Amino acid sequence: MIMRGTGRGLSNGSDSGPQRALIAASFVNRVGNGLFNTAAILYFTLVVHLPATQVGAGLTIAGLVGLAAGVPAGNLADRYGPRTVWLTSFALQAVTMAGFVLVDSWLAFTLIATLDRLAAAASGASGGALIARAGGERPAAFRARLRTFVNLGVVVGTLGAALALQIDTRPAYTALILVNSASFACAGLIGFLGLPNYRPLPRPEGYRQWSVLTDRPYVAFVALYSAMGLQYQTVSLLLPIWLSAHTDAPRWTVAVVYAVNSGVCVLLQSRIGSTVETPRQGGRAFRLAGFLFLVSCPLMALTADVPAWVAPVLAVLAVCVHSVGEVWESSAGFALGYGLAPDHAQGQYQGFFGIGFGAGQAIAPVILTGVVLSLGHPGWLLLGAFFAVLGAAGPPVAAWAERTRPTEPDAEASGARRPGGSPLPQAE
């Protein structure tokens, strides 16, 4: 059983300076991401004139290569401090993003996209370690609060991109790319000024750089979470295709379900996430998420069987249920992802978490379009049942993981401890 320390000496409140800096940096960066991601495919196909198949192939190559940076970057964050790796990765992404305006061939596009994904993987691993340190005794609750602002930033950026899409000129698209590049630079500057240089935590005797691979309960959790990650593209990819090809719903329904999904997550993430902090609570939240997806998937399928004026209403209802499940699922991921990782190896563990989740997202389109969509209504039912089975595995995996965590003594009065038990030294 994991012993929880007293937390003396840690700043756990929402007014923590490092927490505010991470929230501000993440919000600024995600506004830029929202601007770019909304119009990226149009820029590369309509402006650069790359065939869509080449763009897809380049992004796939970049994504797969980028996964390789997760654990090594996490180890660097554990060894030299997460702030240094995080700032370096943001500087690299500012450069690679600006480099997209110079792309004039598939080879150049793939090279720059690959460098960008390598830097993004390093950012994810080191950023996870930073969240663990800034979050104090409640990293999962802080991560849930942070995700609220991340979602809000994406929404703001997406709305801003609509102007460039309407103008539909090369300078307009170029401006989106450069603003996104600047968002990385601004976010890095906020982090440089507002985040302490956390010292690396002491490593236990016998520590290995790839020890996460021998942590079978954590590997099992990452596998479950990565498979459950299909739910993200259920709303962003599968449902829009279904609504367009199999229902009589108006085209604007797709935009509405996107907005509803983001809105529900913004409104509920902090509230629900603050109640899911321990691995045991995470396991139960994961199970609840699976049940909600079991309900939402058949509702999405039914949009093909109702009149045109009912389909948007049913789609919104389904996405509301699904979005609440998404909030519970992500909260479970924060609680288990941080709560099961040793303090001294948060970077390594978050890097491995990113590899698993990224791999799941890479194969999601093939599964959702090649299996679920081709089967039609039975495919939706199978998808919902799949999510429910994954969710049911959450509590036993969480219990298994808790039994295998090392038992730590209570925190001494002179030293604060996080749930993992490692003393937290002062930041420089």
N, C-alpha and C positions, 0 to 999 in steps of 0.2 A: 504494500500500500504506500502511496506517495505521501510523505509528510509535508504539511504546509507550514512554512515559517511564519514568524510574526510580522515580517515586512517592515520592521523599523528601519528608517533611513532611506526608504524608497519613496519616490513621488508617484502616487497612484491616482491622483485626481485628474479630472479633465482639464485642469489649468496647468498641467505639466508643460514646461517650455519645450522639451524635446518632442512631446506628443503634438503640440501645436505646430512645430516646425515640420514634422512629417506630414501632418494633415495638409498644411499649406502647400508644401512641395508636391505632394501627390495630386492635390486638386489642380494646381497649375499645369502639371504634366499631363493629366488626363483631359483637360480642356484641349490641349494641343493634340493629343491622341484622337479625341473625338472629331476634331477638325480634319485630320489627315485620313483616318481610317474610313470615314464616310465616303470620301471621294477618291481614295487611292486607286481602286480598280479602274475607275473611269480615266484617271490621269494616265495610267500606264497603257491602257488600251486605246483611248481616243486621242491623247496628246502625243505620247511617245510612239504610238502605233505598234505596240507589241501584241501579237495574237493572245487571246484570253488563255489558250492552252499553255502558251509559254509563260505567261504570268503565273498561272497556277503551278506549273512545274517548278519555276524558280522559287516560289514561296514554299513549296513542299520541301525542296532541297534545303533552303535556308532554315526552315523550321526543324528539320531532322538533325542537321549539323549543329544548330544552336542548342539542342538538348544536351549535347556533350559537355557544355560549359558549366552545367548546374552544380554538380558536386565539387569539381576542382575549384570553382569560384567560391563556393561555400567554405571549403577548407581554407582558402586564402583569407576569407572574412573571419573565420575562427582563429586563425594564426596571427593576423596583423590588425584585426579590428574591422568591424563591418562598415564603418563610416568611410574608410579609405577606399575599399573596393566599390562601394555604392557610388561615391562621387566620381571615381574613375569611369565606371560604367556609364554614368549619365553624360560625362564629357564625350565618351566615344559615341554614344547615340546621338548627341547633338551634331557631331561631325558626319556620321553615316546618314542621318536624316537629311542634312543639307546636301549631301552627295547625290541624293535622288534627283535633284534638279538637273544634274549633268548626265543622267542616264540616256544613252542613245542606242543601246543594243541589249540583247538578252543576257549576254555574258556579263556586262557591266551591272545590269540589274541584279542578277543572281549573286554576284560577288558582294555588292553593297548590302543586299538583303541578308546575306549570310553573316556578314560582319555585324549587322544590326541585331540579328537574332542571338549571336554569341554574347553581345553586350547586354541584351535584354535578359538572357539567362543569368548572367552575373549579377545584374540588377535585382532580379527576383530573389536569388539566394541571399545576397548581402542585405537586401531590404527586409527579408524575413527575419534575419538575425537582428537587424536594427529595431524592428517592431517588438521582438522579444525583449530586448534590453529597455527600450523606452516604455513598454507596457508595464514594467515592474512585475507585480504579482498577478496582474490581470491582462496578460498579452492577448488572449482571445477576445476579451471584451473590447480592448482598444482596437484590435484588428477589425472587429465588427463595426465600430464607430468610424474607423478610417474608410471602410468600404462604402459607407453612406456617402462620404464626400467624394470618393472615387466615382461612384455612379453618377452623382450630381455633376461632376466635372465632365464626364462623357456626354451627358445630356446637353449641357451648355455648349460643348464643342460641336456636337451633332447639329444643333440648331444653327450655330454659326456657319457650319459648312453649307447649309442650304442656300446661302447667298451666293457662294462661289459656284455651286452647282447650277444656279439659275443664270449666272453670268456666262458660264461655260466657255471660258477662254483660257489659253495657256497661262497668262499672267495671274489669273484668279487661282488656278490650281497651284502654281508656283508659290503664291503667297501662303496658301494653306501649308505647304511643305515647310517653308521657312519659318512660319509661326510655330509649327510643331517642333522644329529644331530649336527655336528660341525657348520653347517651354522646357526642354531638357536642361538648357543652360540656366534658365531662371530657377528651376527646381533644384538644380545642383547648388546654386548660389544660396538659396534659402537653407538647404541642408548644411552647407559649409558654415554659415553664420549661426544657425540655430541648433545644430546637433553637437553634443559633446563627442570627443574622440574616445569612445569606450575602449578600455583596455581589454585585451584577450583574457578570457577566463582560464584559470588553471586546468590543465588536462590531467586526468587520472593516469596512474601507471598502467602501461599496456595499451594506451590509446592508439587506435589505427585510423588512418585517413579515410578508409572506406568501411568503417565499422557499421555504418547504417545498413549495409548490405547483409550483415549477419543478425540484424535486429528483425527477426521474422514477424513479430506482431506489427511493427511499424510498416514493413514491406507489405503485409496483408492489408493494412489500413489504406496505404497509398494505392494499392491495386483496386480496392473497393471504391475509393473516392474518384479515381481516374475513370473507372467504368461508369459511375454515377454521373460523371461529367458530361455524358451524352445529353443530359437534360438541358445544358446551356444551348446547344445547337438545335435542340428540339424546337425552341422558340425562335431562334435567330435564323435557322435554315429550313428545317422540315416543315414547320407550320406555314411560313410564307409560300413555299412551293405548293403545299396542299391547298391553301386558300385560293391560290391563283389557278391551279389546274383542275381541282376537283369540286369546287364550290361555286355558287353564284354570288358570293360576297363581293361588294364593291372593292376596287383596288385600294382605296384609302384604309381599308381594314388592316392591312399589313402595318401601316404607319401607326395606327391606333394601338395594336398589340405590342409593338415596340415600346411606345410611350407608357403603356400600362405596366409592362414588365419592369421598366426602369423606375417608374413612380412607386410601385409597391416596394421594391427593394430599398429605395431611398427612405421611404416612410417607416419601414419596419426593421431594417437591418440592425440599427443600434438597440432598439427596444428588445428584440428577440435575442440578439447576440449577447446582451448583458446577462441573460439568464442561462447561457450555455458556456460554462467555463471549465469544468472538469472533464476528464475523459469519459467518465460514466454518463454525465449529462450529454456529452457529445454523441455517445452511442445511441442514447434514446432519441436525440434530435435527428440523427441519421435515419432511424427507423420511421419516425414521423414523416420525414421528407419523402421516403419511399412510398408511404401510404398516400400522401397527397399527389404524387406523380401517378400513382395507380388510378386516382380519380380523374386527374386532368387529361391524361392521354385519350381515354375513350370520349371525353367531352370534345376534344379537338377533332377526333374522327367524325363525330356526329354533325359537325358543321357542313359536311357534304350531303346530309340527308334532310335539311330543313330549308324553308324558303329563303330567298335572298335577304329579306329584311330581318330574319331571325339569326342568320349566320354570323353577322358581326357581334350581336349580343352574346351568342353562345361562345364565340371565340374569345371575347373579353372575359366572360365568366371563367372559361377554361384557363386563360392566362393568369387571371387573378389567383386561382387555386394553385397553379403551377408556380407562380412567383413566390407565394408564401412558402411552398415547398423548397424553392431555391434558397430562400433566406434561412430556413432551418438547416438545409444541407450545407450551405457555406459556413454557418455558425458551428456546425458539427466539425467541419474541416478545420476551422481555426482552433477549436478546443482540443482536438486530437492531434493536429499537426504540430502545435506548440507544446501542448501538455505532455506529450510522450517523448519529446526530444530532449536530450541532456542539454543543460545550459551551455556547457563548453563546446557543444557541437551543433548549435542551432543553425549555423550557416550550412554545414554539410547536410543536415536533415532537411532544411528548407530547399536546398538545391536538389536533393533527390525527390522531394515532393513535387518540385517544378518539372522534373524530368517525366515523372509518371503522369502528371496532369497534362503536360504538353503532348505526350505520346497519345493519350486518350483523345485529345482534341484533334490530333492529326488524322486519326482513323475514323473519327465520328462521321464525317460526310459520307464515307464509303458505306458505313453501316446504315445510316439513316436513309440515304437515298437508294442504296443498292438492295437493302433488305426490307426495311420498314415501308418505304414508299412503294416498292414493287408489290408488296403483299396487300396494300390497301388497308381496309378496316382490320383484318386480323393482325396486320403488322403493328398497328397502334395498340391493340390489346396485348400483344406479346411484349411491346416496349414497356407498357405500364406494369405488366407482371414482372418483367426484368428488373425494373426499378424497385418494386416492392420486395423482391427477393434480396437484392443488394442491401436495401434498408434494414431488412430483418437480420442481416448478418452484422449490423453495426454494434448492438449491445454485446454479443459474445466476443467479438474482436476487441472491443474496448476493455472488457473484463480480462481477457487474456493478456492484453498489453499492460494493464495495471498490475497484474500479478507478477509480471516479469520485470517491472521497473525496480531498480535498487532502492531499498529502504534507507532513508536518510534520517539522521538524528534531528531533533528540534533545533531551530535556529538559536544561536547564542545571542545573548542580549546585545552584544557588540557588533553583530553582523547580520544583515538582512539576507533572506533567502527567497528565491522563487520556488514554484512548485517542484522543479527538478532537484532542488536541494543544494545547488552549488552557490557558494558565497559570491555576492556581487561586489567587486571592488569599485572604488570611486572612478569616475571618468576623469580623463585629463582635462 
